[in-house]
């Protein structure tokens, strides 16, 4: 009897451990299903993959690649083709053709044109509208250097390393509310995993196993996203719902760097404020107020777009409801505002 009791106890313990593990597994599975149904996880679709590290601008798309698929939200299909520099654009000769006005467009996924065909991205629509004007006008060529998850620090580096080689007459940079915090966080804001996906550096700092889980689990992405936001707040990135003054100053330093680089090469800097998905908040209005003030103080052209988007008809929709990026119609509103301002300021004769 004394020999049987330990065996029985061991079996009971093993059964308890197995039951606990099973319960934990079921709870995790239910949590994963719940997160996916609720749609609260940050997306990790194919459209944000196939990046390669870059020592200067942190990352770029794999040069010469084409990515096809469907957005994780299921709202649109996409095909993103990249040139030899790794940008979503055709090839451009470095030498500017005679009689041509060149615009270098910098920005993040909105400039890249997530959610739209290439011809419907706002830089492509700007180029087309300017070239379709009646009368004799110089040809306009837009060099499209937007990349998903870029922000002003990386955009300045993109301008200095890639954009200025094309001898632009105008440097066009878009700024969104999330750029304020990302710029202060700097190179720690986003990293490239070995898989080619862009992930919060917090995930990469743990280990590749965490990155593997981040890529495959919506629940894990929620955890990492909240950890990343907490890290940003502790680093001084946010103060409640408003960025710290230091974050604004970091953004303005990057804009000043872009302006110096542009002026040194005979180009004008144009800053465009883009609101993120509605319902729009005070952060979107604050961004325009701050950028308008900076532009006036530094003799830079500032283009607001919030009023134009508010005034536009809601049908067809201007943004993809779940994905959050603009539709072709939304990019058209932005393009109209940019074209009108460029013409009004005499930047595209």
N, C-alpha and C positions, 0 to 999 in steps of 0.2 A: 504493500500500500504506500509505503514511503517513497518507492521508486516511481509510482504512477502519478502521484500528485504533482511533482515538478513538470512532468510531461503535459498533464492537463493544463496546468497554469501557462506553460509556454504556448500551447495551442490557443488558449484564450487570449493571451497577449498578442499573438500573431494575428488572430482573427480581429482583435480590436484595432490593431495598426492597419490591417487591410481595409477595415470598414472606414477608418478615419481617412486613409488615402483615397478610397473610393468617394467618400463624401466630399473631400476637397476637390477631387477631379470633377465631380458633378457640379459643384458650386462654381468652379472656374469656367466650366463649359457653359453653364447657364449665364454667368456674367458676360462671357464673350458674346453669346447670342443676344443678350440684352443690349449690350453696347452697340452691336451691329444694327439691331432693329431700331434703336434710338437714333443712330446716325451721329453720335457725339464724338466719335474718334476722328482725329485729323486724317485726311486721306493719304494713302501711299499707293497711288495707281502707277501703272506702267509709264504714264506720261511724265513722271518725275524721275525716271531712271535713266541709265546709260550716260552718266556723267563721268568725267575723268578729272583727276586733281590738276590744279594749275598753281604754280608757285607764286604767281602775281595776283590773279583774280580768284583764287581759291578753287574754282572749278569751272568747267565749261561742258557743253554737250560734246559727245564723241564726234570729232570732225568727220564729215561726210556721211553721218548716220541718218537713218530714217526710223522714226518710232511710230507705230500704228497701234490703235486699240480703242478702247472705250473708257470714258471717265469712270472712276470708281462710283460716282453718284449715279451712273447710268444715263445721264442726261444728254450726252453727245459723244459721237465718235470723233477721233482725231487722227491726223497724220502730220507729224512734225519732221521736216527735212532740214538738215543742217549743212552749212557750207564747209569749206576747208578750214575755216577758223573755229568751227564749232558753234556758230550762231544760226538762228532760224532766218536765213536770208539767201539770196542768190549770191553768186560771186561778183566782186567788184574789183576793177583795176585800181591800183594804188594811185596812179596818176589821174588827176581830175580832168575830164574832157573839157575842151574850150566851150564857153557859153553855158556852163552847167553850174547850178547852185546845189551845193551838197549839204545835207543835214545828217548829223550823226544822232541817232536816237538811242538813249540809254534808259535802263529801267529793269523792272523785275518781270514777273509772270504776266502782268497786264501789258507791258511793252512787247514781250515775247508773243503774246496773243493766245494764252490758254483759253480754250472754249470757242475758238473761231478758226476757220480756214485761213490760210496764209493771206489771201487777197482781202480778207475781212478784218485783219488786225488793224489797229488804229494807225501804226506807221505806214502800212501799205495803202490805207485809205487816204492818208494825208498826201502821200506821193501822187496817187492817182488824181485826186481832186485838183492839186496844184498844176498838174500837167494837162488837165482837161479844160483849163481856163481858156476863154475865147481871147483872141488877140495875140500879139507877139510877146511871149514871155520866155525867159531862159528855161531850159529843161531842169527839172528838180530831181535829184537822186537822193533817196533816203538810205543811209547805211544803218541797218537794223541790228543793234548790239544788246538787245534785252535778253536776260536770262532769268528763269524762275529762281526765286529766293535770293537774287542779288539785292543790294541796298546801297545807299550812296557811297560808303567807303569803297566797296568793290566796283561801283560804277565809275568812280574817279580813277581807279586803277585801270579799268577797261578803257576809259578815254585816253589816259596817258600812254598806255602800251599799244592799244589797237586803233582807237578812234582817230587820233591825230594824224596817223599815217595816211588817212584818206583826204587830208587837206580840207576839212569841213568849213563852211561859211557860218553854219549854225550848229550849236550843240544843244540838243533837246533832252532834258532829263525829267522823268516823272517821279513824283514823290507821293507815297501813301502814308497813312497814319502809322502803320507798323514799322516803317523805315526809321522812325525816331528812336525807338528802343533798340532795334537791330544795329543801328550805327554806333550807339554807345557800347553795345556788347562787342562789337567789332568782329574779329575773325572767329570768336567763340560762338557766334550766332548759329552757324550751320556748317556741317562737315560732310565729306563724301566717304561713304563706307566702301569696303572692298567690292561690294556687289554693284557699285555705281549709283546707289540711291543716295539722295540727300536726307540726312537725319540730323536731329538736334545733337550738338556736340556732347551734350550730357549723356546721350545713349552711347556714342562712340567711346566716351571716356570710361565707360564701365568695361565692356569688352565686346568682341564680335558676336558672342552668344546672345548678348542683350540686343544687338542690332538685328540678329536673325529673328529673335522674338518680336522686336519692334516691327519688322517687315511683315510678319505673318499674323500678328494678333492685334485686333482693334483695341482690346482692353489694355494691352501693353502700351499702345500708342497714347492712350488717355493718360496713363501713369507717367510716361516720359514727358508728355506735353505739360502736365501740371508741375512736374519736377523742373522742367526748363523754365516755366514761367516764374516759379519760386526763386530759382537761381538768378533770373533777370531782376526780380524785385530786390533781392538781397544785394545785387551788384549796383543798385541805384538806377535800374532801368525804368522802374515805374514807381509812382507814388499814388496809390489808390487807382483811379482811372486816368490820371494825367501824368505825362512824362515829367521827370525832373528837369529843372533848368539845365543841368549838365548834359542831359540827353539832347535837348534842343541845340545847345551850343556845339555839341559834337557833330550834329547834322549840318549846322551852318558852317562849320569849319570845312566840311567836305564840299559843300556848295562853293565856298570861297576858293578852295583848291581847284575845282572844275573851272571856275570863272577865270582864274589866273592862267591855267593851262590853255583855255580857249582863246583868251585875249592875246597870249604870247604867240599864237598861231593865226591871229587875225580873224577869229570867229566870235560870234555873239552867243552868250549863254541864255537859254530860255528854260524856265522852270515851270513845270505843269503839276498842279495839285490834283490827285485823283482820289475820290472817296472810295472806300471799300463798300461791300454789299450793304444795301439798305436793310432795315431802317437806319438811316444816317443819324449819327450822334454828335455830341459837342466836339468830339475828337476830330471829326471831318471839318467842321467849321473852324476850329482852332488851328488846324493845319493851314488852311487858306489864309487866315489872319496873320499867322506868323510868317509864312512864305511871302505874302504880299508886302509885309513890313521889311523883310530882308531884301526883297527885290528892289524896293524903292530906295533903300539905303545904299545899295551896291550897284545901282544902275543896270539891273538885270531885268529882262522881260519876264513877267509872271502871268501865267494863264490859269484862272480858276475854272473848274468844270462842274462844281456841285450845283450851281443854279441851273445850268443847262440840262443836267440830268434830272433835276427835280421837275423842270418844265416839260420835259419830253413825255410823249404819250407812253403809257405803260404797256401798250400792246403794239407790236410784239414786246415781250419782256426785255429789259435792258441787262439783266443779270441772270445767270443760272441760279435757281433758287437754292439748290443744295450745294453745288460746287462753289458758288460765290464769285466766279469770274464773270466778266461781261460776255454777253452774246454779241453777234455781229451788229445788232441794232445799238447796243450800248457803246461799242467801239466807234460806231458811226457818229454818235453824239459827241464823243471825245474828239474825233477827227475834225468835225465841223468847227468846234471851239478852237482847236489848234490852228487850223487853216485861217480862220477869220483873224486871229491875233497875229499870225505871221505876216499876213498881208497888211493889216493895219499898222504894224510897226516897220513896214518897208523891208522886211528880211527876205522876202521872196518876190523880187520885182517882176 
